[in-house]
Each structure stands twice: as C-alpha cells, then as structure tokens.
C-alpha cells in the first residue's frame, strides 16, 4: 500500500502541488485538473492496486491532497481488503451489509405506556 500526500498552494491563478516526502510535482489552473494529474503521476509510480484520493481545502489558497494505492476498499456498506489486482468484488462485501441491516430491523422501539401526545 502506498500513501502519497501533496501540499497545494495557489499563487495568482495557478495551483502548484508538491509531494510531502518525495519528488512528484504538478501545476494547473484549477484544483480538479491538478488532482487528475497527481493521480496519473502516482499511478505511474505505483499501480499495485485500487486508487483512492481525498482533497481538503485548508485556506482559500492552500489545500492537501492524498492518494492511497492498494489497502482497503469501501464496497457496498462494508470495508473489504483489496486484492493486488484491484477492488474487491461486491459479492464478498454484501453479506456483511445484509447482517447489519437485519440487526437494525430486529431492534424495535419499546412501548413505555406513554405517548408523545398524551
């Protein structure tokens, strides 16, 4: 599993990104485009599994972007370990989600003999 963290700064109308502990750098006029470029650059370095990313604005002129390659994948309400070749099939995660739904259905409100409108 590889985790790549980038610090983004806006100067004028241009966003620039620099990897926190590494040498990957990109720049673009908008945040969406720079995210795409960074994911592409990370995949060129590490393509060992599923790719997840998160983008967080810190101030109007700075942000943090993180790309995670491999690791766990969120599938259908459950977390499943991702195989090296890609995301886990949804069929493997479905039973865990069904059990959670059944548990919620079994829990019913108790009647304490009073009503909200009494």
C-alpha positions as CSV (number, residue, x, y, z in Angstrom):
1,X,0.0,0.0,0.0
2,X,1.4,3.4,-1.0
3,X,0.3,6.7,0.5
4,X,1.2,9.9,-1.4
5,X,0.5,13.2,0.3
6,X,0.7,16.6,-1.5
7,X,0.6,20.2,-0.4
8,X,-1.1,22.5,-2.8
9,X,-0.7,26.3,-2.9
10,X,-2.4,28.8,-5.1
11,X,-0.4,31.8,-6.4
12,X,-2.2,34.2,-8.7
13,X,-4.4,31.9,-10.8
14,X,-2.2,28.8,-10.7
15,X,-2.3,25.9,-8.3
16,X,1.0,24.1,-7.6
17,X,1.4,20.8,-5.8
18,X,4.5,19.3,-4.3
19,X,4.7,15.8,-2.7
20,X,5.3,16.0,1.1
21,X,8.1,13.4,1.1
22,X,9.0,12.8,-2.5
23,X,9.7,14.5,-5.8
24,X,6.3,14.5,-7.6
25,X,5.2,18.0,-8.6
26,X,2.4,19.3,-10.8
27,X,0.6,22.6,-11.5
28,X,-2.7,23.6,-13.1
29,X,-5.1,26.5,-13.2
30,X,-7.9,24.5,-11.3
31,X,-8.0,22.0,-8.5
32,X,-9.8,19.3,-10.4
33,X,-7.2,19.2,-13.2
34,X,-4.3,19.1,-10.7
35,X,-5.9,16.2,-8.9
36,X,-6.2,14.3,-12.1
37,X,-2.5,15.0,-12.9
38,X,-1.4,13.9,-9.5
39,X,-3.4,10.6,-9.6
40,X,-1.9,9.9,-13.0
41,X,1.7,10.6,-11.7
42,X,1.1,8.4,-8.7
43,X,-0.2,5.6,-10.8
44,X,3.0,5.8,-13.0
45,X,5.0,5.2,-9.8
46,X,2.8,2.7,-8.0
47,X,0.0,0.8,-9.8
48,X,-0.3,-2.1,-7.3
49,X,-4.0,-1.9,-6.5
50,X,-7.1,0.2,-6.2
51,X,-6.7,4.0,-6.0
52,X,-8.5,6.3,-3.6
53,X,-8.0,10.0,-3.1
54,X,-9.1,12.8,-0.9
55,X,-8.9,16.6,-1.3
56,X,-9.2,19.1,1.5
57,X,-9.1,22.9,1.3
58,X,-7.2,24.3,4.2
59,X,-7.4,28.0,3.3
60,X,-8.6,29.7,0.1
61,X,-5.0,29.5,-1.2
62,X,-3.9,26.1,0.2
63,X,-5.0,22.5,0.2
64,X,-3.9,18.9,1.0
65,X,-4.4,16.1,-1.5
66,X,-3.8,12.4,-0.6
67,X,-3.7,9.4,-2.9
68,X,-3.8,5.9,-1.5
69,X,-2.9,3.0,-3.7
70,X,-3.9,-0.5,-2.5
71,X,-5.2,-1.1,1.0
72,X,-8.9,-1.4,2.0
73,X,-11.7,-0.5,-0.4
74,X,-15.2,0.6,0.7
75,X,-17.7,-1.6,-1.2
76,X,-21.5,-1.7,-0.6
77,X,-21.5,-0.6,3.1
78,X,-18.5,-2.7,4.2
79,X,-14.8,-2.4,4.1
80,X,-13.0,-5.2,2.3
81,X,-9.3,-5.8,1.7
82,X,-8.4,-5.0,-1.8
83,X,-6.5,-7.7,-3.7
84,X,-3.3,-6.7,-5.5
85,X,-5.2,-6.7,-8.9
86,X,-7.9,-4.2,-8.0
87,X,-11.0,-3.6,-6.0
88,X,-12.8,-6.4,-4.0
89,X,-15.9,-7.9,-5.7
90,X,-19.2,-6.6,-4.3
91,X,-20.4,-10.1,-3.7
92,X,-17.8,-10.6,-1.0
93,X,-18.9,-7.5,1.0
94,X,-22.7,-8.0,0.5
95,X,-23.2,-10.5,3.4
96,X,-21.7,-8.1,5.9
97,X,-24.0,-5.3,4.8
98,X,-27.0,-7.7,5.0
99,X,-26.2,-8.7,8.6
100,X,-26.1,-5.0,9.6
101,X,-29.5,-4.3,8.0
102,X,-31.0,-7.4,9.7
103,X,-29.7,-6.2,13.1
104,X,-31.3,-2.8,12.6
105,X,-34.6,-4.3,11.6
106,X,-34.7,-6.6,14.8
107,X,-34.3,-3.6,17.1
108,X,-37.8,-2.1,17.7
109,X,-38.8,0.8,19.8
110,X,-40.1,-0.2,23.2
111,X,-43.5,1.0,24.3
112,X,-43.3,2.5,27.7
113,X,-47.0,3.0,28.0
114,X,-47.0,6.7,27.2
115,X,-47.3,8.7,24.0
116,X,-45.7,11.9,22.9
117,X,-49.2,13.5,22.6
118,X,-50.6,12.4,26.0
